């Protein structure tokens, strides 16, 4: 057995899994706390990728530095969108089903707006740049610097998110709100603050994922939707409303995809992913880890 090849496949799976986890946790956080179906989540990945691309190509700003600006912009957008659009519909919706339906339609509209505005501003040309592409050996495995950076940053952010949810009072408040909105209000939890925090954190994590992806993948105005779908698959794997499950599910899907492709063919990636998605829905509808496992 070629152990170098095995380690290379596992490392590639962990890299993609970390990015998948970043994307899925934010999407699951918005749904868990606010019951909003954010199918425009991938468009914020796209915006983060374009912001990083233009800062690097026009001004020579490192993508690592760009990440801080992307987070700031994502937080501002999150505050504005949450305040002007979604807090009013949360208050006016008479049931969770109505809220989910309205949010789905609104986010669908935002997805179309963002992708088409990006296409008008920057055309539909595929873009990309070269950043830290030198190959180094790690335990005998050849890896590019940019992918190692992506893995390190995604692991760090995932760990920070886990500690936030598990070890802090804010994390306990978030978990309480996910488990029962009315009950959390009775014990004095400020749901408005958590709505803002969850929205901004989700957008920030999507923007960071866009920064990381831009270092080694092509950028287009329509790159967001596939990642939104992947995030939804991860959420189903980890359990709807289960933040820790999204973290584990992201790494699981990344490893599953990479190992499956290495055994079969790159052209079968989508088939493998959706087959796993359907299998989990049929066998374990609440996800591999199930809802409520925090």
N, C-alpha and C positions, 0 to 999 in steps of 0.2 A: 504493500500500500504506500502511495506517495503522500507522506505526512505533510510535506510542504504545501501540496495542492489542497489537502484537507484544511490546514490552518488558513490558507488563503481564502477558501470558500467561507469558512466560519467568520473570519474577520470582515469580509465583504458583507455578510449577512448581518453582523452586529452594526456595521456602519449604517446600512439602510434601515435596520430595525430601530436604531436610535432616532433617526429622522422621522420614521413612521410614528414612534412614540410621542415625539414632540408635537406632531400634527394632531394625533388622535386624542391626546390628553386635553388639549384646548377645546376641541370639538365636543368631547364628552363633558367637560366642565360646564360649558354653556348650556348643554341640554340638561345636565343633572341639576344645576341650580336654578335655571330659568325656564326650562322646558321649551327651548327654542331649537328648531332644526336648521342649523346653519350650513346650507349647501353652497354658500359662497366662501367657505373657509379657504379653499384652495386659491381663490383670487388674492388673498392676502399673502399667501406664499409667493404668488407671481409678483405682487407689488414689492415684496421684500427682495426678491431676486433682481428685479429691474433697478431698484434703488441701489443695490450693491454694485450691479454692473455699471451703471452710469457714473457712480462715484469713483469707481476704479479706473474706467477707461478715459474719463474726462479730466479727473483731478488726481489720479494716482492714489486714492485713499484705499488702504488695505481693507479687505472684506471683514477682517476681525474688528477694525475700528468702525467700519460702516454699521456693524451689528448694533452698536449703541444708538446710532441715529435711527436705524430701522425700528428699534424697540420704542424709542420716543415717538416717532411718527405713528406707529401702530397703537400706542396707548392713547394718543390724541384722537385718532380716528375711532377707536373703541369708545371713548368717552362721548364723543359727538353722536355716533350712531346709536349708542345705547340710550342716551338722554333724549334725543329727538324722535327716535322711531320706536324702540322696543319697550321702554318703560311705559309709554302711553298704552301700547296694545296689551301689555301684561295687566295693567289696571282695568282696561275696558273689556278684556276677554272674559266671558261668563264661565268657561270651563277649560280644562287642560287641552281637550281635543280641539277646541276652537283656537286656542293659542298656538298649538303646534301647526295647525293648518295655515293660519295667518302668517306665522313666522316662515314657514316653508315657501309660501308665495313671495313674501317680501325678500327673503334671501335669494330666491331664484332671480328676481328682478335685479337685485344688487350684483349678482354674479354676471348677468348679461351686460349691465352698465359698465362695470369695472373692466371686463375683458374687451369690450368694444371700444371704450375710451382708450385703453392701452394700445389697441390695434391702430386707432386713429393717430395717436401721438407718436408711436414708435414703429408703426407698420407691423406686418405679420412675419417679417423676416426672422429666421432663427439666429439668435445671438449667443455669444459665449466669449470667454476670456481665459487666459492661461495664468494660473496663480499657484505657486508652490507645487509644481508638477514633478519635481525631482523625486526619484525612487530611492528608498532606503530599505535596508534589510532589518526586519524585526523578528527575532527568533527564527531566522532563515526564510521569512516570508517577505517577498518584495511588495512594498506598499508605497503609495504616493503620500507626500507630506500633507496635501490638502485633505485627503481622506482620513488620515490620522487626526488632523485638527478637527474635522467634522465629528469623528467618533468621540474624541475627548470632550468637545463642547457639548454634544448631545448627552453623553453620560453624566457630565457635571450638572446640566440643567435638569435631567431626569431625577438625579439624586436629590437635588435641591427641592424639586417639586414633591418628591416622596416625603422628604423630611418636613416640608411645609404642611402637607396634608396630615401626616401622622403625628407630628410632635409639637405643633403649635396650637394656641387657642383659636387662631384664625382658621386653621385646618379643621379643628373640631367643629367650628361653626359652619364651615362649608359642608362637612359630612352630615351635620344635623339638618341643614337645609335640604340637602339631597334626599335624605331619608324621610323627611316630613316637613313640608313648608309651614303648615299651620301650627304644628307642635313647636317648631323652632321659634316662631313669633311669640308664642306664649311664654317662653323662657327668656325673652328679651334680646334675641339675635336680630341685629340690624340687617334685614334682608336687602335693603337698598344698597348699602355699602358692598355687600358680597356680590350683588349683581354687577356693579361697576368693576369690582376687582376681578371677577371671573371673566367678564367680557374683555377687559384690557389684557389680562394675563394670556387668554386664549389667542388674541390677535398678536401679542408680542411673541409667543411661541411659534405661531405660524410665520411671522416675519423672520425669525431666527432660522427656521427651517428653510425659508427661501434663500437666505444668505448662504447657508451651508450647501444647498443644492446647486446654487449658481457657480460654485467653485469647480464643479466637475460634470455638470449637466447643461444641456442647451436651455435657452430661455425663449419663451414665446408668450404672446398675450393669452393663449388658450391652454397653458400648461397646468392651470389650477384644478380643473375638474377631475382628472385622473387621481390626483392626490386627495381630493375630497372623498372620492369613492374608496380609496385605500383606507383612509381614516375611518370611514363608516364600517368597513370590513374589520378593522382592528377593534372598533368599539363592540361589534357583535362578538368577536372572539373573547374580549375581556369582560363583557357584561355591560349593558346599558346603565349608565350612572356610576359605574365602578371605575374610579380614577386609577387606582393601583392596577386593576385589570387592564386598563389601556396601556400603561407602561409595559407590563409584561407581554401583552398581546402584540405590541409594536415590535418588540425584539423577536417574539416568536414568529410573526409573519415574515420579518426580514430574513431570518434564518431559513424558514421553510421555503421561501421563494428562491433564495440563492442556492440552497442545497438541491432543490428540485430542478432548477435550471441546469446546474452542473451535471446532474445525472441524466437529464433528458435533452432539452434544447431550449435556447433563449426564446424561440418563437412560441413556446408553451407556457410562458410566464403567466399570462392572463388566465389561461385555462386552469393552471394549478391553483392560482389565487382564488378564483371564483368557485372552483370545485371544493376547496376547503371551506369557503364561506357558506355554500349550500349545505355541506355536510354538517357543519356546526349548527346551523339553523334546524336541520332535521333531527339531529341527535341530542343536542343540548341548546335549546332556544335561549336560555339565560346566559349563554356564553360559557367558555371553558372554566372561568373562575366564578361565574355567577354574580348577580347583582347583590350588593350589600357586603361584599368581602373587602373591607378597607384596611 
